[in-house]
Amino acid sequence: MTIRVVVADDQELVRSGFAMILDAQPDIEVVAEAGDGGEAVEAVRRYTPDVALLDIRMPRVDGIEACRAISAAGDCRTVMLTTFDSDEYVYEALHAGASGFLLKDVRRDDLVHAVRVVARGDSLLAPSVARRLVEQYTRPGARPRRPDPRLDVLTARERETLLLLARGLSNAEIAAELVVSDHTVKTHVGNVLAKLGLRDRIQAVICAYETGLVAAGDPPPGGADRAGPSPAPARK
C-alpha cells in the first residue's frame, strides 16, 4: 500500500527537499505541498493523506494549530518538524495530536523511516527531542507530589504497565518484567490508552510524568540504565 503524504514548511527549499526524498521511495507518494498550516489543513482535507509532515513554526497558521485541526478531522497522522530553539512547543503539539517529532536536520533515512512508522499507527520521537522534552516537563515543581486522580480509572496492572512505558520499556520487556505474554501487554497498553483518552504511547509517557506516576531520575526497573522514553518506535 502506498503511503500518501502532505509536506508543509514555509521554507520552499526545505519543503521541496523533504518532498523529493519521500517521493523517491517506492511506497510513498507526496500528494501535496503547503507553505503554511492553513494550506496544510486544506491539502489534508482535499487529498486525504495518511501522514502530514508539519513544520511547527509557520506563518499565519502554525504547525500546532494545523496538527490540532488535522487530528480532529480524521485519521491522518502528523509528524512535527522542530529545532532545538522550538522545544517549548513540543508538549503543546503532543496534546494537539502529534504522533512523531523530528529535528529539521534529520537524516534522509530517518525521515523516510519516521513516515513509515507513523503511517502504520506507531509513534516516534527523535532521541534528542525525547530527552529534552522529559527534562523540561519533569523538572522540580513541574509535576504533582502524588499521582493525579485521573489514574484511578486504571487497574493496578494497567498502572504498572503505564509506569514501565514511561521508563522506556518495549512490549517484550514489559512482558518479561510483569511475567505475562506479549498479547497481554498489548491488551494492557490498549486499555491504558482508551481509559485515559490518549492517542498513542508518546502521550502515555508524557501523561505518566505529568500526573506524577513517575519522575525524572526515578530508578528504572531491574536496575537497567535507562534515561527516559525509548527512541525506538512505540508499538501499540
Summary of the structure (lengths in Angstrom):
residues: 236
radius of gyration: 17.8
end to end distance: 20.4
largest distance: 51.3
contacts: 784
relative contact order: 0.11
helix: 52%
strand: 14%
